[in-house]
């Protein structure tokens, strides 16, 4: 049936080639108009899982206990400490200016100059709770000295918002998630800091999700430039090796048509285009190039080798390569669609657009390329005199030699041995971030240096909160509840990556200590609920209602314990959530429910857990898609198992490389991995189907003859594509975004492994195993023919 469809489609497409070309070009031009409305930006809500208990907690309490878009600004004195009038005034200036930043939650700006950091003082006149440095900065030496003493004596400030040696202080701010626009926040914060009147006295170190993705947006022009340079490098390599303009421009044409359609459909669906997934677009464009190069290579073989006219050669090319092309596209689209099951909007959008993009290759390459080839006038003309095809021929000759000789019997055991060793390394692959800094940027980037600086002097830049819920008013004032908070904090602070914690219990301890003139012996919780309530009311004297918002709601039914982490590595979060659950199970509270987890790390922990549970399922489904596709095309279950070989090899090698390089399986890398499943098998489809096609045309031919023809025809296209695409991918290593550079290297590795597997492993398997879905009855016919010939010779 597929052969009939291929024959009919190729005949119609070439017969009405003018109309086909006009329809494709006109519709593409109309679709291109939508690109004027393309939205290139990172949307925070796209990265939040749609169904997870941590996300439910975060969404319920993010406006009070802290969201996932916190920004920390470290103000560092160049000389001495910050306790000088110019630096304290600078802290005040920055604090006030931050309230004007787009989307900021002004109630979540915390610094020495904010109303939220207080000092509790006890005297003969009573208890007073006053802001440390609000609304005015102390201007006298005596006032600054009093501020110094108030900071040092306040455990809720000293070490948390002010460095122990007083050389720096932190300013923290949070944003309303629905108003977050990273492209606006980053330049606005930078402009505030750049306007410093005391730049000669202080330095600034800034971290947080809005700053991180602001850097990504900052490098967008560079990313586009690298993509264009990579594209140019691939085209140059194609031109150099193909020596024809058609071999260079037609892959570009098919790639442009496919990109216009996919991006335009994305605009019509209302999708934004995240800068971090540009690498995914590059992978799919590489697939489009690959299909076009295979068609051009086969066209050259037919037109030049068999002396057939360009028009007939184009029709025959389309007919012969329709089956492997269709199989490759279905496998690619199916593999990326499997990721749609992951309940993370960004991944789901990438999955939908990726699948649409792959499907468009069906007409941009499989149909349009043969149509354009049918108009070639002089197929034998070379565009330049430099002939480098001997390099390709040398590799292909080596592949043929491996299959011809006994070396083919060693390919299987050697491959099994290598893959087996790599499997052990692949088991070290981390779910989540695998590095201490952000994996999006290089370790020596300004962002990661700032992050390391803050984490070295403060409890941590990353935050997670757990929630204590009750239906009872003033439940948080109960001695057992406050004691639970205190015990929980001490348990969590034993973990090496937890730098500290803070909760309502710390406020109660601090107030009681100050009642006894700061004597640390009296840092104890109240004995009764009433006493704890009185201590809290002392703290709230003269305070605004929202000053305790990050610790408790107004009725003291729901409260939080905030944990500070020094990194967001996958293993750190797994250990933390395990210890939290363990402590909750071991220390139940009557009438109180403890839930985890909110904040930026709560969201990341939710993403990691989803990836851990869904990645195996997604990969398994993608493999099933490959098997079912092969079953539908070749009507053989053995074909599905046979084509799993290159998929497993390429994936094991890639996972081992990711583990070796410290690249974690994250929300950004998962779409790349899903696309890589199709990437690993596409080349094999062309090699194997070329063997099958040759045997169908010449059923009396020898298996080795069919394999040799396949390697020098389809194999040349595979080698040409992998080499040129890998050459283009190398330029991604120059990116200022570590993620882009690593994904570029990963794609290059995937291409080379897939090419090696298709040229050396798969032909050897064909020769050794002789699968029936390829050879059918041709082997039996050949063997009976040989027996008849020997019998005839013996009777003479």
N, C-alpha and C positions, 0 to 999 in steps of 0.2 A: 504493500500500500504506500509506504514512504517513497519507494522508488518511482511509483506512478505519479505521486504528488510532485516529486522533484522533476520528473520529466515534463509534466504539464506546466509547472511554474516556470521552468527555464525556457520552454518554448514560447510561452505567452510573453514573458518578460523581454526576451530578445526580439520577438516579432514586433511588439509594440514598444520598443525601447525608448522611442522619443516621448511617447505619452508617459511612460513610467518615470523617466527622468524629470519631465516637466512637473508631474504631480508631486514627486518627492521634493524638488527644489522650491516650488511655490508654497507648499504646505510648510516646509522648513522656514522659509522667509516670514510667513505669517506667525509661526510659533516664536520666531526670534524677537518679535515685537514685545513679547511678554518679559523678555530679559531686562527691559528698561525698569521693571518693577522688582527685580530680584533683591532680596533682603539678606545681606551677608552680615551676620552677627551671632553671638552666643546668647542663648536665652536660658536663664537659670532653671526655669520650670521644666525645661526639656530633660534635665539631668536628674529629676526627682522621680523615683519609682512610684507607680500609681497605686500599688497595693502592697503595703508592708506595715507592720505594727510600729516600727520606729518612725516611719513617715507620718502615721496617724498622730503619734505623740508630738512630733515636731510641728505639724500643722496646727494642732490645738493650742500650743503654748509658745509659738515662736515670737509673738508680739510682746511677750512679757519676759520669759526666761532666756530669750536670746535666739536669734535666727541663725541662718547658715551663711550669711554674707558679712560677717564681721571683718573689720579692717583694724589692724593694730599699727600705730605709728610710734616708733621709738625716737624720742628726742634725746640725743646724746651730746653732752658737753665735750667740746674739743679739749679743753684743759680744765682740770679741777672737777667740781661738781656742779649740779644744776641750781644750787641755792644762791643764785645771784639775781638781781632785779631784772636785767635784760632777758635772761633765759626764762624766768618765771613769767614775764610779760609775753614772751614768745609762745609759751604753752597756752596762755590765756587767749592770745590772738588766734592761734591755730584752732583751739577748741570752739571759739565763736564762729570762725569762718566755716568750719566743717558743718555747722547747722544749715548752711546754704547749699550743700552738695545735693545733687539730684537724687531723690528717692530715700534720703537719710531719715532714720527714725530718731528725731531729736531727743527723745526720752532715753535713748540707748547710747548717748555720747557720755563717756566716762573718762575723767582725767582729774588732775589736781585742781583744775580750774572749773570743774563742774560741781553741781550741787550735791551729787550723789556720794562723794567721798567725804566722810564726816569724822569728827573727833568728839568723843564722849568725855566730858569732864565732870568731875564731882567736886563740890566745894561746900562751904557752910551755907551758901545761898541755895543749894540744891543741885540737881542734875541738869546739864545742858548738852545738847547735841548740835554742833555747829559745823557747817562745811569748812573744809580745810583752807580753801583759797577761792571762795566765792562769796560775794560777787566781785571782790576787789583783791588785787595782789598786794601783799604787805610791802611797803616802800621804805621802811626803816630797817636798820640792822637788827634791832631788837625784835621786830615783827618777823623777819626772816628766820631769826634764831628760834623763835617760838614755833614757827611752821616746821622747822627741822625737827624739833623735839616731838611735835605732834605726829609727824610722819613716822619717826623711828619707834614711837611707842604704840603705834597702831598696826596690829598684825593683819588687818584687812587691807592695808595700803602698803606697808613696808615689805618689800620682796615680791609683791604682786603688781603694784602700779609704779613703784619706785625701786630702782636697783639698790641692793644692800649698801654699796659704797656711795650712793647718792649721785652717781655720775650720769644717770639717765632716768627718764620717766616714760611711761606708756600713756598714749591716748588711744582709746578704743571707741569705735562707732559701729552701729549696725544699720541695716537698711530694711525697708519694707520689700519683701520678696517680689510682690507684683509690680513694684516700681523700679526694680533693678535694671539698669542699662549700663553694662560694663564699658561701652564705648564712650559714655559721658562721665562716669564716675572717675575713671583713671585720669583723664586729663585735668579734671576739676581739682582732684586732690593734689596732683603734681603742681598745678599752677599756684595753689595755696602755699605749698612748701617752697616753690621757687621764688615766691614774693617775700621771703623771710628778710627782715631788716637786720638780722644777726647771723647771717650765713657764715660769717667768719668765726662765730663762737659755738655753733652747733652743727651736727650732722643729723640726717634723717634716715630711718630705716623703716620701710613700709611693706607689710604683708597682708594677706587676706584674699579670699576668692575674687572679689571685684578687681583687685590689683593684678592677680594672676591672669585673669582673662582679659584685663586691660592690656597687659603685655602681649597676649596673643593677638589682640586687635591691632596693637602698635606695630607688630611684625607682619601684618596682612600684606602690605605692599611687597615686602621682601619675599613672602611665600608665593605670591602671584608671579614675581620675577623668576624665582627658582623653577616654578612650574613651566613657565615659558621657555627658560633656558634648557630645561630637561627635554621639553618637547622638541626644541630646535636640535639638541644633541641626537635625539632618536632619529629625526628626519635626516640629519647629516649622515649618521651611520647607515641608514637605509639607502641613501643616495650613493654612498661610497661602496657598499657591498652589492647593491642591486644593479647599479650603473644605468638605471633608467629613470626617467621622470615619472612614469606611471607607477613605478615601484615605490616612489617617494610621496607623490602628491595624492594618490588615491587612498592610502591609509589615513592621511591627514583629512581628506574630504569626508571619509566615512566617520572618523572620530568627531569632527566638527558637527556634522549632521546629527549624530547620536547625542552629543552633548547638548545641542540646542533643544532637541525634543525633550530630553530628560529634565533639564533645568526649567524649561518652560512649563512642563506639566507640574513640577514642584511648585512653581509660582502660582499656578492655577489652583493647586490644592492648599495654598496658604502656608507653605512650609518656608522657614528661614534656612539659610545655608550657613552652617557652622564652619568657621575657618579651620577648625581642627580636623574636619573630615574631608578636606581637599585631597588628602592622600587617597581616600576611597575613590574619589572621582578619577584620580590618576590610575588606579588599578583597573577600573572599568574601561578607561580609554586604552589602556594597554591590551585589554582583551579585544577591543575593537580593532586595534592595529594588528593583532595576531590573526584574527579571522581574515582581514583584508590581505595580509601578506601571504597567507596560505592560498587564497584564491589567485593572487597574482603569480605566485610561484608555479601553481599548477597550470595556469594559462600559458606561461612561458614554455613549460615543458611540452604542452600539447601543440602550441602554435609553432615553436621552433623545432621541436624534436620530431613531430609527426607531419609537419608541413601543411597543417589545416589552416583555413582562413581565420582571421581574428574573430569574425562573427560566430562561426561554428565552434571555434575554440572556447569562446566565452560561454556559449550555451552548454557545451559539454562540461566545462569547469563547474558551472553552477549546478549541473545535474549530479556530477560526481561528489562534490563536497557539500551538498545540501544535507546529507544524512549526518556526517560528523559535526557540521556546523550547528544543525538543529539540536543535536544531542548535547553539544557543549553549552549552548545558550540555555536550554532547559535546565541542565545541571547547575549552571551558574545562578540563574534566577531562582531556582528552587532552594539552593543552599542559602542564599542571602535572605530569602523569605522565611526560612526557619528561625531566623533571629527575631522575627516579628513577635514570637511568643514571649520574648523578654519584656516585662512590663515597665520599660523605661522609654519615655517619649522620644528621646534623641535617637536611640537605637532603632525604634520602630520607624521613625522618619527615614533614617538611613536605609533601613531594610526596604521600605516601599520605593524610594527613589532609586536605590541600587537595582532592584528587580526591574523597574521600568526602564532604566538605563540599559540594562543587559538586553531586554526585549527589543529595544530600538535598534540594536545591532543587527537584528534580523533583516531590516530593510536598508539600513545605512551601509552595511558591509556585504551581507550575503546576497542581497538583490542588486543594490546600486553599483557595487564594484564590478560584477560581470557586465552589467549594462554599459558602464563607461569603458570597459575593456573592449567591448564589441566595436568601438569606433577607432581602435588603434590602427594606424595606417602602415607604419614600418616597425614591426615587432622586433626586428634584429638590430636596430640602431642603438648604440651605446652612447650615453650622455657624456662620458669622460673616458680617457684611455687607461686609467689605473685599474688593473684587474686584481682584486683581492679575494676572488672566489676560491683560490687554491687553499686558503685557510679553512674555509668551510668544507671543502672537499677532503682535506686531510683528516678533519674530525669525523666526517661521515665514513671515510674509508676505514678508519679505526673501528668505528661501530660495526661496520660490515665484517671486518676481520674477527671481531669478538664473537659474532653470531656464527660465522662460518667454521671457526675452529672449536677445539674442545674447551676453549675458555668460557664458552656459554654455560658449561656445566658448573663452573665455579661462581658464576654471577649470583645464582640463587643463595647458596650458603654464605657467601661474603656479604651479600645484601642483608640477609637475616642477622648475621653477626653484628654488622654496623648498626642496624636499626635497633637490635636488642640492647646494645650499649647505650644508644642515645635515649632509649625509653627510660632508663634509670635517671639520666640527667633531666629528662622532661618532667619527671615526677617532682622535681624541685620547683616547678613553675608556681609563682605566687599569685594568688587571687587577690586583686587590689594592688595598691602601690607597693613597689619593691624597694624603693629608695627613701632615705630620710627626708629629702627635700621634695619639691614638686617634680614629678617625672616629665612634665610638659616642657620645662626649661632645663638648660644645662646646669650642672652642679656649681659652676663658677659664675652663673648669672647673678645680676644684682638682686633679684627676688630671692633666690636660694641663699645668697650670702646674708641678706637681711634676716631671713628666717633663722639661719644658724646663729646669727648674732643675738637675736631676741631669745631663742631657746636656750642659749648658753647662760643667760643672766636672769631669766624669768621662768615661772612654772611651765610655760608653753604657749605657743601661738594658736594651737588647735583646741577647740572646746567641745565637750559633750555634756549634756545634762540629763539626769534621770528625774522622774516626777513622782512625788508622793501625793496620792489622792485619797480623799475621805469625804464622806457625806456630812460629817459633823463639823460645825463651826468651831474654830480655835483648836482643831485637832493637832495642828503643827506645834502648839504650845505644850502639848503633853510631854512629860519628862521622858517617857519611853520612846516617843517619836524622835525627840531631839537627841537622845542617847544613841538611837539607831543611826541617825545621820552622822554623828560623831564617829561611831564605830565603823561605819561604812567608809567614811573618808580615810580613816587610818588604814583600813585594809587596802583600799585602792592606791594609796600613796606608797605602798610597798612595791608596786610594780615599777620597774626601772624607767618606763617611758611616761609615767604619770608624774608631772612635776609638782602638782598641788591640787587643792580643791577648796571650795568655799560654799557655805550654806548658812541658813538661818541660825544654826547652832553656833557658828563662829561669832555671830553678832551678840548672841546671848552671853557667851563666854567673855567677850571683850567688854560689854557693859558691866558685867558683875565684877570683873577685875578692876575697872576704873572706879567702881564704888568704893574700893579699898585702896585708893591712891595708886593704882597700877601694880599692886602686888600680885605677881604671877601665881602665888599660892591659892588665890581666890578665883582662878580661871576655871569655874565650875558651872554646871547647869543648875537651874533652880530646882528645888526639891519637889515643887508642886506646879500644876498647870497655872495657877494664879500667880505664883512668883515669876515664872517665865514670862507671863503676859505683862507683868509690871516692868520687867527688865526691857522687854521689847518696846513698851510705851515710852520708857526713858529715851531710847534711841530715836523714837519718832517725834519727840518734842521739837516743834518748830520746823519739822520736815514736811515736804510735799507728799501727797498720798502715794505717788508712784516711786518714791525713793527705795521702797522695799520690793518693787515689782519683780526684780530678777530673782528674788528668793521666795516670795509668797504672794498669794492673792489677797485682796482686802479682808476677806473673811477667814483667812488662815486655814482654809480647807485643803488647798493644793499648794505644794512647795517644790523646790528644786534643790538638787545638789549638783554643782557645776564642777566638772573635772577638766583640768588643763593637761594637754598632751604635748609632747615634744616632737612627735611625728604622726603621720597618718598611714603608716605601713599596714598592709593587710594583716600581717601576723600580730602587730600591736593591737589592732582593733578586735581581732578574734580572741586574743587573750583577755582583753578588757571586758568584752561582753560575756565571756565565759565566767570570769570572776564576779561580775555583777550579778549574773543569774544565780551563781553558786551562793553568794552572800544572801540574796533575797530568799532562796530556798531554805538556807540554814537559820535565818533570823526572821521568821514571820512576825508581822505586826497585826494586832487585833483591830479590826475596823479600818484598816488602812491598806491601800493597794499601791505597790511600787511598779512603775512602768519605765521601760527604756526604749529608745533613747533619742534625744533631740539634739539640736545644734548641728554644726557643719559635719562633725564626725558621726553623728547619728545617721545623717543622710548617707555618708560614705559607707558606713557599716551596713546599712540596708542594701546599697548597691552591691557591695561585696558578697553579701549572703545570697542575693538574687543571682549574681553571676556564678557563684559556686554551685547553686542548685540547678541553674538553667543551662550552663555551658555544655555539660555532658549531653543533656537532652537535645540541645540545638545541633551539636556536632553529629549525634546519632541520627537525628532526623535528616540532616544534610547528606549523610552517607546513604540513608534509605532512599532519598531522592535520586541519587546517582544510580543505585541498584534498580529502582523502578523505571528510570529513564532508559537504562540499558535493556531491561526486560521488555519494555514497550517497543524499542527500535529493533533489537536483534532477536526478540522472542526466545530468549535463553536466560535462565537464571544464572548459569555459569558466567555469562558476560558481565553481570553485575558484580559478582565476586572478583572476576578478573580485573575489572577497572578500579576496584577498591585499593589494589596494590599501590599505584602511584599516589593516591590520596593519602594513604597511611604513611608512606615514605616521606612525602613532602610535609605532612603535619607533624610527624615525630621530629624531623630535622628542625622544623621551625620552632616547636615548643622547647626543644633542647637549647636552641640558640637563644630564645627569650629567657630561659632560666639562667643560661651562662652570662648573658648581658645584663641581667637584673631588670628585665622588662616584665612588668606584671600584667596579668589578664584583667583589664579594666574596661570601663565604659567606652573608652576611646579605641582600644585595641580589638574588642570583640568583633565589630563589623569587618575589620581587616582579616581576622582569622576566618570568619565565615566565607568571605570572598575567596580566600586562599584555598578552600576546599575545591571550588570549581577550577581555580587556577592550576591546581595540581593534576587535574585529570584531562583538561582540554587538549593538551599536546598529545596525550596518549590516544585520544579519540581519533585524531588525524592520522597518526602512525598506523594504528590497528586497522582503521577503516580503509586506509589505502591498500593494505595487504589484502583485505577482504574484497575490495573492489577489483583489484587486479586478478584475483583468483576467479571471480565471477565472470570476468571478461575472457580469461584464458584458463579454463578449468583443467587443462592438461599440463599446465606449467608446474615446475618444481617449487616447493615452499620457499627455498632459499632465494629463488629468482624473484618471487613476490616480495619477500622481505627486503632484498637489495633495491628493488625498484621503489619501495616505500621509503626507505631511508634516504635515497638520493633525490626523492621528489618531496614528499611531505616532511621528511626529516630535514631537508634544507630549509624549508619554511619555518620549522620549529627552531632550528639553530639560529637562523637569521633573526627571528623575532626575539628570542631570549637574549641574544647578544646585544641587539640594538636597544631593547627596553632596559636591560641591566645597565648599559652605558648611560642612558638618560637618568636612571634612578640614582646613580652615583652623585649627582649634583645636589640631591636632597641632604647629603651629609654636611653640606655647607650651611644648612639652616640654623638660625639662632634659636629655633624651637627644637629642643631635644626630641620630642615626640615625633615630629616630622622627619627628622634625620634617622631615627631608629626605625620608623615604619618604612622609610625608603630603603634602608639596608635590608629590612625584613623582606620586602617585595623583591629586591634584587636576588636575595638568597633563594626565595621561593621559585623565581623564574629559572634560575640555574639548576636547582635540584629537580624541578619538574622536567626541564629539558634533558638533563642527564638520565633521569629515570626513563623517559620516553625513548631516548636514542640507544641506551645500552641495556637497561633491565627488561623493558617490555618486549623488544625483539627476541631476546634470549628466551624469555618465557614462552613466546609464541613458538619458537623453534623446538624447545624442549617439551612443552606440554601439549602442543598441537590442539588447541581448543576447537571443538566441533563447530561452535558458532562462527568461527572464522573460516575454517577449511571445508566444513560440510562434508560432502562425499568425494571431494577432489583428491584427498590422500588415498582413499581406497581405489579410485579410478587410476591414479598414478601408479599405485603399487600393482594393480592388476595388469596395467599396461606394461610395466617392467617385467612381470612374470611372463606375459605373453611373448614379449620380445626375447626373453631368455629361452623360452620353450622353442620359439622359431629358430633361434640360433643353434639349439642343441639338435634339432632334427635335420639341419642342413649338412 
